[in-house]
Amino acid sequence: MSNCFLQPCVRFSIAAGLLSTAIAAGADWPQYRGPNQDGASAEDVTVQWDGDGPRTVWRRPVQSGFSSFAVSGGRAFTQVVRHGDPPMEVCLALDATNGEELWTAAVGVGKGYSGGGKGDGPRSTPTVNDGLVYVLTPMLVVHALDERTGEPVWSRDLIQQHAGRNIGWRSAASPVVDGNLLFVGGGGAGQSLLALDKKSGEVVWKGFDETITHSTPLVATIHGQRQVIFYLKSGLLSVAAGTGKELWRYPFPFNTSSAITPVQWKDIVYCSAGYGVGGGACRIVRDGDAFRAEELWRIPGNDRAANHWSTPVAHEGYLYGMFGFKKFKSGPLKCVDLRTGETAWSQKGYGQGNLIRVGNRLLALADDGRLDVVKATPQGYRRICSTQAVAGKSWSTPAFSDGRIYIRSAEEAACLAP
């Protein structure tokens, strides 16, 4: 296909100091939920602060959206709505060291969002890989932008070019890159799931007649097989990353919205949804070239094992995350045994927030912008320290890069040094 945008990218600004931006020495957080999509940092850092709180490296206002940060090469990327006539959804690149705007690139009209109330906007998070920034819009258009300038490289419209079928409240998935391939869902019959060449945007494989949810697919290696696990209206579907061949399925109910990314730990895969669906886990079994999913447990309902859109983190056989459905402000942070579904402990007061793990610490962002550091242990809830990190509705997931925490709400963004 042509390397031209179907809808031209509107440029806003490029900071003068762009070419001299320092490259961060620490580990990158280049996509939604981190380098391995498991919500965990690879850095050997103990996160803790005294009564004065963490040091604020920078703080700045941002406009509407629930996109999280991707941090790579000394830059922090997120998606916001820039209000105007018409409002535009843009990918925003900031200098990770001081928060200054480097560039913005418009990727679509910034209106028509629904379901998120005040502050509603983009829910997808950019992915940074090999010099390009990938953005998936709510209208299922994939954009590849130059990491340093924001200039367009290629785009593909899944609705126009692949008879795409969107979901109510529109897509919230983030693009996923593995090797030379970028994985997305949302096409029509026979092309619902696609793998694109990350450099050109050309289709490498496509297939299936499925309908997407709001979930981001997960790339994982299970029993030596690299695979992509899609959370669809029919449930979990795993395909071979290189070919798109079906490997296994785990049927799972759909009601209104399924938004978490599947969670994998060893040979166990977990998924969950609100609206009465609840949570469940299956064990993946391999027999020669054949795979199958054997259910370990299933707990329906909105309380015990339901995640609305907050994806838990798996650590040493336990899930840590924000559970409960529509318990805004009061919803609990829980530790759940991934092998049985039993709750080890539960602590109210987090609502529809999100968390990540750094070492044996959980960085738990409540939906009111409070950031708690909690010990990742099934032995009981142990909060180590806390700070009011940002103001406003905080439905995004924290990022951790080079020893610093990158965090945002629908109103402001901040970089904290613990």
Stockholm file with secondary structure:
# STOCKHOLM 1.0

chainA/1-418         MSNCFLQPCVRFSIAAGLLSTAIAAGADWPQYRGPNQDGASAEDVTVQWDGDGPRTVWRRPVQSGFSSFAVSGGRAFTQVVRHGDPPMEVCLALDATNGEELWTAAVGVGKGYSGGGKGDGPRSTPTVNDGLVYVLTPMLVVHALDERTGEPVWSRDLIQQHAGRNIGWRSAASPVVDGNLLFVGGGGAGQSLLALDKKSGEVVWKGFDETITHSTPLVATIHGQRQVIFYLKSGLLSVAAGTGKELWRYPFPFNTSSAITPVQWKDIVYCSAGYGVGGGACRIVRDGDAFRAEELWRIPGNDRAANHWSTPVAHEGYLYGMFGFKKFKSGPLKCVDLRTGETAWSQKGYGQGNLIRVGNRLLALADDGRLDVVKATPQGYRRICSTQAVAGKSWSTPAFSDGRIYIRSAEEAACLAP
#=GR chainA/1-418 SS CCSSCSSCCCEEEECTTGGGCCCCSSCCBCSTTCTTSSSBCCSCCCCCCCTTCCEEEEEEECCSCCCCCEEETTEEEEEEEECSSSCEEEEEEEETTTCCEEEEEEEEECCCCCSSCTTCCCCCCCEEETTEEEEECTTSEEEEEETTTCCEEEEEEHHHHSCCCCCTTCCCCCCEEETTEEEEECCCTTCSEEEEETTTCCEEEEECCCCBCSCCCEEEEETTEEEEEEEETTEEEEEETTTCCEEEEEECCCCSCCCSCCEEETTEEEEEETTTTEEEEEEEEEETTEEEEEEEEEECSSSSSCBSSCCCEEETTEEEEECBSSCTTTCCEEEEETTTCCEEEEECCCCSCEEEEETTEEEEECTTSEEEEEECCTTCCCEEEEEECCCSCCCSCCEEETTEEEEECSSEEEEEEC
#=GC SS_cons         CCSSCSSCCCEEEECTTGGGCCCCSSCCBCSTTCTTSSSBCCSCCCCCCCTTCCEEEEEEECCSCCCCCEEETTEEEEEEEECSSSCEEEEEEEETTTCCEEEEEEEEECCCCCSSCTTCCCCCCCEEETTEEEEECTTSEEEEEETTTCCEEEEEEHHHHSCCCCCTTCCCCCCEEETTEEEEECCCTTCSEEEEETTTCCEEEEECCCCBCSCCCEEEEETTEEEEEEEETTEEEEEETTTCCEEEEEECCCCSCCCSCCEEETTEEEEEETTTTEEEEEEEEEETTEEEEEEEEEECSSSSSCBSSCCCEEETTEEEEECBSSCTTTCCEEEEETTTCCEEEEECCCCSCEEEEETTEEEEECTTSEEEEEECCTTCCCEEEEEECCCSCCCSCCEEETTEEEEECSSEEEEEEC
//
